[in-house]
Amino acid sequence: MSSRSAHETVIRPVISEKSMVQSQGGKYTFEVHADASKIEIAEAVSALFTVKVARVNVLKTKGKETRGTLARSRMPGTTTPWRKAIVTLAAGEKIQFFEGV
């Protein structure tokens, strides 16, 4: 196990249309630390939100190319790649943070 805290493991929740639809079915999406394992993510989510985690799916999002318009920048580049986890909770569990969004 690493010495990362739960707040360092789970960086932020991902708020998008797709993640809000999935949250109705008990699946919640979070941006996570690049080196965090599924076990560390499950422990961090259950510690932060006091819920029981059933499973964790992890994937890496690739950096996308940007055009570099004149308003922002003259140079094209890429966005930062990041890692996200889709956490499925046990039946009957909910995270109150997502309910008001």
Buried (B, 14 or more C-beta within 10 A) or exposed (E): EEEBEBEBBBBEBBEEEEBBEBBEEBBBBBBBBEEBBBEBBBBBBBBBBEBEBBEBEBEEEEEEEEEEEEEEEEEEEEEEEBBBBBBBBEEEBEBEEBEEE
